[in-house]
Amino acid sequence: MSRDWIIPTVAALALLLLPAVLTPYTQDLVVKVAIYAVFALSLELLVGVTGLVSLGHAAFLGIGAYVTVLASGDSGGSIARVLPLAVLAAAAYAFFVGALSLRTKGVYFIMVTLAFAQMAYFVFHDTKIAGGSDGIFLYAKPTLGALDLDDKRQMYYVVIGTLIAVYALIALLIRARFGHTLAGIRVNEQRMRAAGYATYGYKLAAFVIAGALAGVAGFLLAIKDGAVNPELLSWHESGAVLLMLILGGIGSLRGAVIGAIAFTLLKELFQLEALLGPVAAHWQMTLGFTIIAFVALLPKGLIGLRARLVGARHG
Amino acid sequence: MAELLRATKLTRRFGGLTAVDGVTIGLHVGEVHAVIGTNGAGKSTLINMLSGELPASDGTIEFDGHDIGGWSQPRRARAGVGRSYQRTTIFPSFSVLENCRLSAQAALPRAWAVWESAQRCTRSLDAAHRALAAAGLADAATRPAGLLSHGGQRQLEIAMCLATNPRVLLLDEPLAGMGAEETSRMLALLAELKREHAVLLVEHDMDAVFRIADRITVMVNGAVIASDVPERIRTNPEVQVAYLGDEH
């Protein structure tokens, strides 16, 4: 086991023991942060590993969430049916979007992914298939044997377990030949083609895996919130998850998790009326300025902070 | 030796400009076939068409009995058509070894073996080490590729091409920017490589070309004006007028 694994392992153990000391509010907050960490990790596979900046990643989160609610129906149903459906739906849309958008590059890719996400957004927003702009409630949560996601403690462990599993899965992918290929594509796609890699297929595979994992985050989010609405698919959400990566530091899985923590906590903080009074109503502004300050001071993200501090001590 | 790659009447038009105009060229194992010509003569465009980076407007390309004109670049590369680039296109942040290992991995099956660490993939590692040894970079394996000298990066460019286990080498100015000693070393490497490969060499360094080439094709404005053994190219009056100048 290399040293790289010590911090994530300790963090995972701490998270598993944490509920013993948490208040309901903080436990809920940890669950929220962990779900967004799963979402951010899924995008990191595209942005940080493969070098594909997608501005439409929320579409897959939203589709996963909507399918969770729709497939649960009035009676809940089995997780063994609902979860695969949610993930498959997200992956299927990712296949469709990826197959078309990966024919473009750079800023065109950003715009095309954004356009496809907006398309999905307006399907849920403007049609009656799932409550229109109001969204719909999840009347009964899906179950599996003794597992009851209505129980906050159980939900907590399911979410933390999922975060650990997704983190490990992406770490495994990066370490394998597949991940090395994606990294090569990020650095110099033309050279990879010259070596014999049909790069389109690799990029599409990464896109579908990322979409499927975002669908997992959507499944968890729908169950945690007990409701879904079209805003889940909006470009704000796609932008927010991209900001999490930037805030934490692109190019590292830990950065993605740290970015999700920082973004979600900062957002909670700036919405606290008790602390900020009337300014709390304008949390987007304070959050925006804070992120600009972070990016200006820490261009490599929070993950670069340690190197910065160590460097300062030696320099 | 038998002809391994043959392009017939290969043409590439960019709008109104004909960059490569009906070029016919054959590559044999055991031969270094040099293509010379002034800047803009169409040499790089020719390599780009042979490697599959650019589709040809006209003409055919045969490799080992297959018509590969419609094949994508990755497919041609996996079949054994390797190329190097005029501008160095290594992966600077990766180690020298990983540059070659990644190139070697392209041809391997089971790309989806996710449980297996790429750094323990022995087949690609072996191929990478062989390529580095052949290119004279065995000692630099663990260094970041971006920290190599210019000559070292040119050597790595060749090593990455070799790691894919090609049968045809399309080398675009491998000697560009190299000093005398590095040039000698590279020419020795090419002499070694031609024994098992068919080599196409695009190069500006005339001394080097006449030292190493078994056959020389001269291009002017996209068309071939002469193709022969070096001695006869040297004395060809048309070539002298068009390209070599009075000094030869």
Contacts between the chains, C-beta under 8 A, distances in Angstrom:
chain1	res1	chain2	res2	distance
A	172	B	114	5.6
A	172	B	115	6.9
A	173	B	114	5.7
A	175	B	117	5.1
A	175	B	118	6.7
A	175	B	119	7.7
A	176	B	113	6.5
A	176	B	114	4.4
A	176	B	115	7.2
A	176	B	116	6.0
A	176	B	117	6.7
A	176	B	118	5.8
A	177	B	105	5.7
A	177	B	108	7.5
A	177	B	111	5.8
A	177	B	113	6.5
A	177	B	116	7.1
A	177	B	118	4.5
A	177	B	121	6.0
A	177	B	124	7.7
A	178	B	111	6.1
A	178	B	112	6.3
A	178	B	114	5.9
A	179	B	118	7.0
A	180	B	98	7.5
A	180	B	101	8.0
A	180	B	102	6.0
A	180	B	105	7.1
A	180	B	118	4.2
A	181	B	102	7.3
A	181	B	105	7.1
A	181	B	111	6.9
A	183	B	94	7.8
A	184	B	91	6.3
A	184	B	94	7.9
A	184	B	102	5.0
A	187	B	91	4.7
A	187	B	92	7.8
A	187	B	93	6.7
A	187	B	94	7.3
A	188	B	89	5.8
A	188	B	90	8.0
A	188	B	91	5.9
A	190	B	53	7.7
A	190	B	89	6.8
A	191	B	85	7.7
A	191	B	89	4.7
A	191	B	90	7.6
A	191	B	91	7.1
A	191	B	160	7.7
A	192	B	102	7.7
A	192	B	106	7.5
A	193	B	53	7.7
A	193	B	72	8.0
A	193	B	73	5.0
A	193	B	74	5.2
A	193	B	77	7.4
A	194	B	51	6.8
A	194	B	53	7.5
A	194	B	73	6.5
A	194	B	77	6.0
A	194	B	82	7.9
A	194	B	83	5.7
A	194	B	85	7.5
A	194	B	89	7.8
A	195	B	77	6.0
A	195	B	102	7.0
A	195	B	103	4.3
A	195	B	106	4.4
A	195	B	160	7.0
A	195	B	163	7.9
A	195	B	164	5.4
A	196	B	74	5.1
A	196	B	75	7.9
A	196	B	77	3.6
A	196	B	78	4.1
A	196	B	106	3.5
A	196	B	107	5.7
A	196	B	164	5.8
A	197	B	74	5.6
A	197	B	106	5.0
A	198	B	72	6.9
A	198	B	74	4.4
A	198	B	75	7.4
A	199	B	74	7.3
A	202	B	111	7.9
